[in-house]
């Protein structure tokens, strides 16, 4: 798997995932909040299958000069 999720994107995914799962744990939102595990996992892995399917890449690639 090639990394296709950049640093800012990974950070935001992680935060959103943690917040959703915390809110589900506290009972503030329904069970759907446990779906926060998906953005958390993709943020930790640095790879998003949807990005691969669509051809997106938010990861900065350093070019050699």
FIFI-378660 format. One line per field, with one value per atom (N, C-alpha, C, O, CB): residue in one letter; residue number from 1; x, y negated, z negated. Coordinates in pm, 1 decimal, decimal comma. Last residue first. Glycine has a CB too. Example, Ala and Ser with C-alpha at 12.3 -4.5 7.8 and 13.67 -1.06 7.14 Angstrom:
resn = c(s	s	s	s	s	a	a	a	a	a);
resi = c(2	2	2	2	2	1	1	1	1	1);
u = c(1285,0	1367,0	1290,0	1340,9	1408,4	1319,0	1230,0	1320,0	1423,6	1130,8);
v = c(225,0	106,0	-3,0	-113,8	59,8	569,0	450,0	330,0	331,9	447,3);
w = c(-708,0	-714,0	-787,0	-803,9	-572,5	-780,0	-780,0	-780,0	-846,5	-904,6);
// end
This chain:
resn = c(x	x	x	x	x	x	x	x	x	x	x	x	x	x	x	x	x	x	x	x	x	x	x	x	x	x	x	x	x	x	x	x	x	x	x	x	x	x	x	x	x	x	x	x	x	x	x	x	x	x	x	x	x	x	x	x	x	x	x	x	x	x	x	x	x	x	x	x	x	x	x	x	x	x	x	x	x	x	x	x	x	x	x	x	x	x	x	x	x	x	x	x	x	x	x	x	x	x	x	x	x	x	x	x	x	x	x	x	x	x	x	x	x	x	x	x	x	x	x	x	x	x	x	x	x	x	x	x	x	x	x	x	x	x	x	x	x	x	x	x	x	x	x	x	x	x	x	x	x	x	x	x	x	x	x	x	x	x	x	x	x	x	x	x	x	x	x	x	x	x	x	x	x	x	x	x	x	x	x	x	x	x	x	x	x	x	x	x	x	x	x	x	x	x	x	x	x	x	x	x	x	x	x	x	x	x	x	x	x	x	x	x	x	x	x	x	x	x	x	x	x	x	x	x	x	x	x	x	x	x	x	x	x	x	x	x	x	x	x	x	x	x	x	x	x	x	x	x	x	x	x	x	x	x	x	x	x	x	x	x	x	x	x	x	x	x	x	x	x	x	x	x	x	x	x	x	x	x	x	x	x	x	x	x	x	x	x	x	x	x	x	x	x	x	x	x	x	x	x	x	x	x	x	x	x	x	x	x	x	x	x	x	x	x	x	x	x	x	x	x	x	x	x	x	x);
resi = c(65	65	65	65	65	64	64	64	64	64	63	63	63	63	63	62	62	62	62	62	61	61	61	61	61	60	60	60	60	60	59	59	59	59	59	58	58	58	58	58	57	57	57	57	57	56	56	56	56	56	55	55	55	55	55	54	54	54	54	54	53	53	53	53	53	52	52	52	52	52	51	51	51	51	51	50	50	50	50	50	49	49	49	49	49	48	48	48	48	48	47	47	47	47	47	46	46	46	46	46	45	45	45	45	45	44	44	44	44	44	43	43	43	43	43	42	42	42	42	42	41	41	41	41	41	40	40	40	40	40	39	39	39	39	39	38	38	38	38	38	37	37	37	37	37	36	36	36	36	36	35	35	35	35	35	34	34	34	34	34	33	33	33	33	33	32	32	32	32	32	31	31	31	31	31	30	30	30	30	30	29	29	29	29	29	28	28	28	28	28	27	27	27	27	27	26	26	26	26	26	25	25	25	25	25	24	24	24	24	24	23	23	23	23	23	22	22	22	22	22	21	21	21	21	21	20	20	20	20	20	19	19	19	19	19	18	18	18	18	18	17	17	17	17	17	16	16	16	16	16	15	15	15	15	15	14	14	14	14	14	13	13	13	13	13	12	12	12	12	12	11	11	11	11	11	10	10	10	10	10	9	9	9	9	9	8	8	8	8	8	7	7	7	7	7	6	6	6	6	6	5	5	5	5	5	4	4	4	4	4	3	3	3	3	3	2	2	2	2	2	1	1	1	1	1);
u = c(1607,2	1653,1	1792,3	1847,6	1645,8	1322,9	1467,5	1506,8	1447,3	1537,3	1033,7	1095,8	1245,1	1288,6	1033,9	817,7	938,4	1000,5	1017,8	1040,1	474,4	584,0	702,5	691,0	541,9	227,0	324,4	440,9	498,1	373,8	-85,4	48,3	146,1	146,8	91,6	-325,6	-300,5	-161,5	-124,7	-407,6	-458,7	-340,7	-316,4	-289,2	-216,0	-698,8	-657,9	-534,2	-507,8	-772,5	-820,8	-694,7	-647,4	-564,4	-708,1	-1034,2	-1063,5	-936,8	-944,2	-1130,0	-911,4	-1009,6	-1034,5	-1053,6	-1139,8	-754,0	-690,7	-785,5	-744,6	-645,2	-951,5	-856,1	-789,1	-769,8	-749,5	-1062,9	-1143,8	-1054,0	-1077,9	-1243,4	-855,6	-896,6	-981,6	-973,0	-973,5	-589,2	-735,0	-776,4	-736,9	-790,9	-325,3	-375,1	-526,9	-585,8	-315,5	-234,6	-183,8	-228,6	-176,1	-34,6	-306,0	-239,9	-176,5	-76,1	-339,3	-432,1	-316,3	-236,4	-113,4	-361,2	-638,7	-541,2	-415,8	-305,0	-602,0	-778,6	-714,9	-612,5	-511,4	-820,6	-863,1	-777,5	-706,3	-587,4	-860,1	-1024,2	-910,0	-812,3	-691,5	-957,4	-1224,9	-1126,9	-1004,7	-894,2	-1192,5	-1328,5	-1282,8	-1186,4	-1075,0	-1402,7	-1416,7	-1300,7	-1244,4	-1125,4	-1338,5	-1648,8	-1528,9	-1402,5	-1293,2	-1532,9	-1852,2	-1793,4	-1671,6	-1599,5	-1897,8	-1953,2	-1843,3	-1783,3	-1676,3	-1891,6	-2170,6	-2046,9	-1927,7	-1813,5	-2063,3	-2388,4	-2316,3	-2184,6	-2096,0	-2403,3	-2516,0	-2414,6	-2333,8	-2222,3	-2479,7	-2561,0	-2598,8	-2481,6	-2365,3	-2701,7	-2417,2	-2467,9	-2494,8	-2454,8	-2367,0	-2369,3	-2417,3	-2474,0	-2566,6	-2305,1	-2252,4	-2395,6	-2453,8	-2575,8	-2468,4	-1983,4	-2055,0	-2206,4	-2281,5	-2007,5	-1924,4	-1899,6	-1978,7	-2034,1	-1749,7	-1979,0	-2058,4	-2044,4	-2141,6	-2014,4	-1780,6	-1921,1	-2013,1	-2114,2	-1960,5	-1554,8	-1575,3	-1721,3	-1779,1	-1485,1	-1589,6	-1592,3	-1613,3	-1682,5	-1463,2	-1568,5	-1690,7	-1700,3	-1806,8	-1695,6	-1303,8	-1418,9	-1548,2	-1628,9	-1429,4	-1150,3	-1148,0	-1269,4	-1331,6	-1019,4	-1212,8	-1239,1	-1246,0	-1337,0	-1132,6	-1118,7	-1261,1	-1298,3	-1402,6	-1294,2	-842,5	-922,3	-1071,6	-1142,5	-894,6	-775,7	-756,4	-841,8	-905,9	-611,2	-834,1	-904,2	-894,7	-993,3	-846,0	-647,6	-791,1	-873,0	-970,1	-834,5	-407,2	-436,8	-585,8	-644,0	-359,6	-427,4	-417,1	-454,6	-525,0	-274,8	-428,9	-543,0	-543,2	-648,3	-539,9	-172,0	-289,2	-413,7	-494,3	-309,7	-17,3	-6,4	-129,5	-185,3	120,0	-202,8	-102,5	-113,6	-205,7	-113,4	-238,2	-302,8	-193,7	-103,1	-388,2	-120,9	-190,9	-266,1	-348,4	-287,8	134,4	71,5	6,2	70,0	174,9	63,2	137,2	61,6	-60,5	158,7	84,6	0,0	89,1	178,7	-96,2);
v = c(-1722,0	-1818,4	-1788,1	-1858,9	-1959,3	-1524,5	-1540,1	-1640,9	-1644,6	-1404,1	-1612,8	-1588,5	-1612,3	-1710,5	-1678,8	-1468,3	-1548,3	-1510,0	-1392,2	-1528,2	-1489,4	-1410,1	-1502,9	-1603,0	-1337,1	-1486,8	-1569,4	-1481,0	-1407,5	-1687,6	-1336,3	-1323,1	-1405,8	-1395,1	-1173,3	-1317,7	-1442,1	-1441,3	-1534,1	-1463,0	-1194,1	-1179,9	-1313,1	-1412,3	-1134,6	-1001,9	-1119,7	-1087,9	-972,7	-1169,0	-797,5	-849,9	-975,7	-1049,0	-877,5	-652,3	-774,5	-833,9	-910,7	-877,7	-440,2	-411,9	-532,5	-517,8	-366,9	-577,2	-493,1	-467,1	-471,5	-360,4	-697,8	-782,0	-701,5	-753,0	-839,4	-463,3	-549,0	-640,8	-659,7	-632,2	-363,7	-289,2	-372,7	-354,6	-165,8	-544,5	-545,3	-471,2	-511,0	-691,5	-546,1	-497,7	-491,3	-438,6	-359,7	-586,6	-675,3	-635,4	-685,3	-678,9	-454,4	-377,8	-468,7	-432,2	-283,3	-657,8	-588,9	-514,9	-512,7	-491,3	-723,4	-824,1	-761,7	-807,4	-917,1	-488,3	-537,8	-646,1	-658,9	-592,2	-471,8	-367,9	-417,1	-391,0	-243,7	-703,0	-684,3	-582,5	-605,7	-638,5	-658,8	-765,6	-754,1	-791,4	-901,6	-417,4	-417,3	-532,1	-507,1	-426,6	-480,5	-391,8	-390,6	-365,6	-249,6	-613,8	-695,9	-612,6	-666,1	-775,2	-443,2	-447,9	-540,3	-544,3	-494,3	-497,7	-400,5	-388,1	-329,7	-264,1	-655,0	-721,6	-628,0	-672,5	-784,0	-495,3	-530,0	-600,8	-605,5	-618,2	-480,3	-379,6	-412,7	-363,2	-244,5	-835,3	-694,5	-603,2	-643,4	-677,9	-1054,6	-1026,5	-877,6	-802,4	-1072,2	-1034,1	-1162,0	-1147,9	-1219,3	-1264,0	-816,9	-809,1	-938,0	-950,7	-771,1	-792,8	-868,6	-863,7	-902,8	-1013,3	-655,3	-591,2	-659,3	-592,6	-593,7	-851,2	-727,0	-655,4	-601,1	-633,6	-1035,0	-1074,2	-952,1	-950,4	-1170,2	-879,4	-925,7	-962,6	-926,5	-1045,7	-849,6	-732,1	-769,5	-698,3	-653,3	-1119,0	-1041,7	-920,4	-891,9	-996,2	-1178,5	-1253,8	-1175,1	-1165,1	-1390,6	-997,9	-992,4	-1062,5	-1010,9	-1055,9	-1085,7	-948,7	-937,3	-874,2	-855,6	-1349,0	-1322,7	-1182,9	-1164,0	-1337,3	-1299,1	-1377,0	-1350,4	-1331,5	-1526,1	-1149,7	-1095,5	-1166,4	-1102,4	-1104,8	-1333,1	-1204,2	-1144,2	-1094,4	-1105,9	-1535,2	-1562,9	-1434,1	-1426,9	-1644,1	-1392,4	-1451,8	-1476,6	-1443,1	-1582,8	-1327,4	-1221,2	-1273,2	-1206,3	-1163,1	-1585,3	-1496,2	-1385,1	-1352,6	-1435,3	-1666,8	-1741,8	-1654,6	-1650,6	-1873,8	-1465,3	-1486,9	-1558,9	-1515,2	-1567,9	-1275,4	-1367,7	-1390,0	-1341,1	-1499,0	-963,1	-1058,4	-1144,2	-1092,5	-984,7	-758,4	-856,1	-959,4	-1034,5	-784,9	-521,0	-627,8	-728,3	-777,9	-698,2	-210,2	-334,6	-442,4	-453,4	-376,2	117,9	0,0	-124,2	-138,3	0,2);
w = c(719,7	820,0	863,2	947,3	767,3	640,8	642,4	749,9	857,5	666,5	463,6	593,7	583,4	523,2	702,9	231,6	252,1	385,4	416,6	135,9	214,1	268,2	292,0	362,7	400,1	-26,4	44,2	87,1	6,5	-45,1	9,5	-46,1	38,4	161,0	-51,5	119,2	45,8	-17,7	-89,6	-62,5	403,1	318,9	251,1	318,6	401,4	592,9	517,2	434,3	399,7	426,6	729,9	781,9	711,8	765,5	927,3	647,8	722,6	785,2	881,1	630,9	513,6	617,6	707,3	828,0	555,1	326,4	428,0	544,3	660,4	366,8	169,8	242,1	353,7	463,9	145,2	62,7	149,3	231,8	351,1	65,8	-99,3	19,6	115,5	237,0	-21,7	-223,0	-213,7	-86,7	22,9	-214,0	-450,5	-322,6	-325,6	-420,0	-289,3	-700,4	-596,9	-457,4	-357,9	-602,1	-931,7	-826,7	-721,4	-660,2	-760,6	-1077,3	-1134,1	-1027,3	-1031,7	-1242,0	-899,1	-940,6	-997,5	-969,3	-1042,4	-885,6	-763,2	-795,2	-726,2	-665,6	-1156,2	-1098,1	-972,4	-954,1	-1065,3	-1175,3	-1264,8	-1205,6	-1205,4	-1404,8	-987,4	-963,4	-1054,5	-1015,2	-983,1	-1127,6	-987,5	-960,5	-914,6	-891,9	-1378,1	-1367,8	-1226,1	-1206,8	-1410,3	-1353,7	-1366,1	-1361,5	-1343,1	-1494,3	-1383,6	-1249,9	-1246,3	-1146,6	-1147,6	-1624,9	-1622,1	-1483,5	-1466,6	-1669,5	-1569,8	-1609,1	-1610,9	-1599,7	-1744,3	-1541,8	-1419,6	-1450,8	-1365,5	-1330,3	-1784,2	-1754,7	-1629,5	-1613,2	-1738,8	-1853,0	-1842,0	-1812,7	-1816,2	-1735,4	-2098,1	-1964,0	-1956,6	-2045,6	-1852,1	-2367,6	-2314,5	-2174,3	-2135,8	-2314,1	-2484,2	-2457,1	-2402,7	-2392,4	-2581,2	-2517,4	-2619,7	-2599,1	-2688,5	-2620,0	-2280,0	-2409,2	-2521,1	-2608,5	-2441,7	-2092,8	-2092,5	-2225,8	-2278,4	-1976,8	-2158,1	-2171,6	-2170,9	-2241,1	-2058,6	-2092,6	-2229,5	-2253,7	-2356,2	-2259,2	-1816,5	-1902,6	-2049,4	-2122,2	-1887,0	-1732,6	-1707,4	-1799,6	-1854,4	-1561,3	-1820,7	-1871,8	-1852,5	-1944,9	-1801,6	-1667,8	-1814,4	-1873,2	-1966,1	-1868,9	-1404,3	-1448,2	-1599,4	-1653,3	-1395,2	-1408,7	-1384,1	-1433,1	-1495,8	-1233,2	-1452,8	-1548,3	-1532,7	-1631,5	-1530,8	-1221,0	-1355,3	-1458,6	-1542,0	-1394,6	-1017,9	-1023,9	-1164,2	-1218,6	-919,8	-1079,5	-1085,9	-1094,5	-1169,9	-963,9	-1034,7	-1165,4	-1181,4	-1284,6	-1183,8	-763,4	-864,7	-1002,8	-1078,5	-867,6	-649,8	-629,9	-735,6	-791,0	-487,7	-720,5	-770,2	-761,0	-853,9	-689,3	-581,9	-726,7	-783,0	-883,7	-758,4	-327,8	-379,4	-529,2	-594,7	-308,6	-194,2	-284,9	-348,0	-413,4	-395,4	-63,2	19,4	-65,2	-12,9	112,8	-53,5	-131,9	-38,7	54,2	-223,0	91,6	100,6	23,5	34,3	248,7	0,0	0,0	0,0	-83,1	-122,4);
// end
